[in-house]
Amino acid sequence: MTLVVSKPEDAATAFADAWNRHDMDDFAALFAEDANFVNVVGVWWKNRTEIAGAHRATHETMFRNSRLKGAVSSVVELAPGLASVHYTWTLTGASAPDGAPAGTRQGILLLVLKEEQSGWRIKVAQNTDIVPGALVLPSDERK
């Protein structure tokens, strides 16, 4: 593994870069061997091999023409050598299972990263679609 991520936030931008190049070897290299990833529809992969295999398959089909664009929205140091990163994203160019254009999607990716000898690696990823029109209560009504 030659990919070195020197700051937690760089993992999110490297995630999008590998996605857009459809390079699932570089994509997989961002994850720790024992990483967990829950995607936007609740599929849960429990190691780097499963994460890589699933993404390889979808990048040969529904995501082969997709483009992921976004920005790091937050970086929180949880403990020395442990951080969380939120990445807000927009996905275009994906196709539905029947091959029709899937339309534009937006979401938020949460990454929990651990600093290892080889650099920062994703230990946990949770991806969430933003649902247009979802009810959001003012903060004082959520109590």
N, C-alpha and C positions, 0 to 999 in steps of 0.2 A: 504494500500500500504506500504510494508516494504522495498522496494528497495530504497537505498540511494546512489545517485551519488554525490560524494564530489567535483569533478572537471569536467569542461565541456568535456575535452577529454575522461574522463572515460565513458561518455555516448556512444561514438562511439564503444569502445571496448565491453561495455555491450550489445550494439545492436548486434554485431557479435556473442557474446557468446550466447545470447538468441536465435538468429537465428540458430546457430549450434546445440543447444539442442532442437530446434523446440518447445521452451517453449513460447508460445504466450502470456501467462499471464505476465511473466517477461518482454517480449518484449513491451507489451502495457503499463506496469508500467513506462517505460522510457519517455512516452509522457505526456504532460499536457492534461488536460481534453478537452481543446479547440484547440488542436494542428491541424495543417494542414500538409499533406504529399502528394507530387506529385511524383508518381513512374516513372520508366524509360520510360514507354510508354504513359505518360501524364494523367494517372488516378489520380484524385484529391479527397482525403478523407479529411473531414473537422472536425473530432473530434476523440478522442481516441477510441470510440466504433467502428466507421467505420474502422479505421486503424487496430484494433485488429481483427475484423471480416474478413476483406479481407486477412490479413496475415494468419489467422487460416485456411481459405479455401485453400490458395495456399500451405501451409505447409502440408496439408493432400493430396495434389496432386502433382503438378509440382515441388515443392521445398522439398518434404518429404525426399529426400536423398541428398540434397544440402549441400555444405560447403562454408561458407563465410570467406575469409581470407583477411587481409588488414592491413593498418597502418594509423595512424593519420598524415596527411600531413601539416595541419596548424591549429592553434588556434588563434583567434583574439578577443580581448576584445573590444566589440562595445560600451559599457557603463558599469558602475558598475552593476553587476548582470546580464549582457547580453553578450553572446559570440557566435561566429560562429566557427564551426569545420568542416574541410574538411577531409574525410576519403576515401582513395583510396583503392579499393577492387578488388578481383578476386573471381568469383563464379564458382564452379564446382559441378557436380552431379545433376544438374537440368534436367528436362525432358521437351520436347516439348508437345503441346496439344495432339498429337497422341501417346504419351508415349515414343517416341524415345529419345535418349540422346540429350540434347540441346547444348552440347559443352561448352567450357570455355568462360566466359564473364568477362569483366573488366569494372570498372566504378568509378565514384566519387560521394560520398554522401556528401551533404551539410546539416549540422544541425545548427539551430539557437536555442540556449538554454537560458532559464531564470532561475535564482536562486530563488527557492521558499523555504518555511520553511522545506519542506521534501527533499531538495536537488535540484540539477540541473535537469530540465525537458526539453525535446524537445518541442519547440513551433512550429517550422517549419522544415520540411525535404524536400529536393529536391534531387532525385536520377537521375543520368545520366549515360547511357551506353557510354563507349568509343568506337567510331566507327573506326575499323582498316582501315588504309589507308586514313583517312580524311585529307584534305589539311590544313596545318597549315602554315600561312604566317609568314615570319620573322617580328619581332615587328616593324621595321621601315616601313614596307609595309602596316600596319594596320591603319595608320593615315588617 
